[in-house]
Amino acid sequence: MKNLVFTGLLLGLLMPIPATAQSVLDGTWKIDLSKVQMPKKPDVFLLQNGQYECKTCAPPIRVQADGQDHAVTGHPYFDTVAVEVIDDHTVQETDKKAGKVVATSKVMVAPDGKTATFEFTDSSNTNSDPVTGKGTATLLAKGPSGSHAISGSWHTSSFENMSDNGLLFTYKVDGENLTMTTPTGQNYTAKLDGTEAPYKGDPGTTSVSVTKRGDHSIEETDRRDGKVISVSLNTVQSDGNTMHITVQDKLHGTTVSFVAVKQ
């Protein structure tokens, strides 16, 4: 379902150097899917008596599972959700905004009910081609008796693949400013002193601030209409070709860590 989709989480960092020299951050970076450490907090779903609930969505979602569009509020990326039960182990979701499809996901629970695979397309925060991918999840706790196989607490264990436009990002340091761009259209230019700046191209993030944390690290804070939604600590490794990034998702109360490799 929607919150199984690994979308959106690429943040900046800076290694201070003289303005006349090229920064080691300049260039294009790519997330290494094999080194992603997903949040330990599970995703919790309930599908029973024709009604679907995503209990850990922020805010939670509760709609009829009849394949029809149902209005939801509080989600900047979509305003309707349609959940269709394909069979007793398969569920498909379609999210729309202003009548336009912005995301689809399909979850297929294994016959033993202990694992699931999912596949998705997501254009909810892209201004170009949708981000696509596949992954797996592991059941931590079963749902109530009589509920659909998707019900219960799930941990996203891995991503088999994801399109490059969801993994790539580019940095450019110019003096005391850091510019970030992505293939999906997100961008910002922020001073490295913590000054708040506009975050463009993402309906769920409106501003950003970046602060130096030592010689090799920065902290980035993203906000939505003044509210902090995520904080990341980004550290350049001594090889100059990898960076370790840890993101605290304040909306869901989770943490994800990953490694980016300079291309």
Rosetta blueprint (number, residue, H / E / L):
1 M L
2 K H
3 N H
4 L H
5 V L
6 F L
7 T L
8 G L
9 L L
10 L L
11 L L
12 G L
13 L L
14 L L
15 M L
16 P L
17 I L
18 P L
19 A L
20 T L
21 A L
22 Q L
23 S L
24 V L
25 L L
26 D L
27 G E
28 T E
29 W E
30 K E
31 I E
32 D L
33 L H
34 S H
35 K H
36 V L
37 Q E
38 M L
39 P L
40 K L
41 K L
42 P L
43 D E
44 V E
45 F E
46 L E
47 L E
48 Q E
49 N L
50 G L
51 Q E
52 Y E
53 E E
54 C E
55 K L
56 T L
57 C L
58 A L
59 P L
60 P L
61 I E
62 R E
63 V E
64 Q E
65 A L
66 D L
67 G L
68 Q L
69 D L
70 H E
71 A E
72 V L
73 T L
74 G L
75 H L
76 P L
77 Y L
78 F L
79 D L
80 T E
81 V E
82 A E
83 V E
84 E E
85 V E
86 I E
87 D E
88 D L
89 H L
90 T E
91 V E
92 Q E
93 E E
94 T E
95 D E
96 K E
97 K E
98 A L
99 G L
100 K E
101 V E
102 V E
103 A E
104 T E
105 S E
106 K E
107 V E
108 M E
109 V E
110 A L
111 P L
112 D L
113 G L
114 K L
115 T E
116 A E
117 T E
118 F E
119 E E
120 F E
121 T E
122 D E
123 S L
124 S L
125 N L
126 T L
127 N L
128 S L
129 D L
130 P L
131 V E
132 T E
133 G E
134 K E
135 G E
136 T E
137 A E
138 T E
139 L E
140 L E
141 A E
142 K E
143 G L
144 P L
145 S L
146 G L
147 S L
148 H L
149 A L
150 I L
151 S L
152 G E
153 S E
154 W E
155 H E
156 T E
157 S E
158 S E
159 F E
160 E E
161 N E
162 M E
163 S L
164 D H
165 N H
166 G H
167 L L
168 L E
169 F E
170 T E
171 Y E
172 K E
173 V E
174 D E
175 G L
176 E L
177 N E
178 L E
179 T E
180 M E
181 T E
182 T L
183 P L
184 T L
185 G L
186 Q L
187 N E
188 Y E
189 T E
190 A E
191 K E
192 L L
193 D E
194 G L
195 T L
196 E L
197 A E
198 P E
199 Y L
200 K E
201 G L
202 D L
203 P L
204 G L
205 T L
206 T L
207 S E
208 V E
209 S E
210 V E
211 T E
212 K E
213 R L
214 G L
215 D L
216 H L
217 S E
218 I E
219 E E
220 E E
221 T E
222 D E
223 R E
224 R E
225 D L
226 G L
227 K E
228 V E
229 I E
230 S E
231 V E
232 S E
233 L E
234 N E
235 T E
236 V E
237 Q L
238 S L
239 D L
240 G L
241 N L
242 T E
243 M E
244 H E
245 I E
246 T E
247 V E
248 Q E
249 D E
250 K L
251 L L
252 H L
253 G L
254 T E
255 T E
256 V E
257 S E
258 F E
259 V E
260 A E
261 V E
262 K E
263 Q L
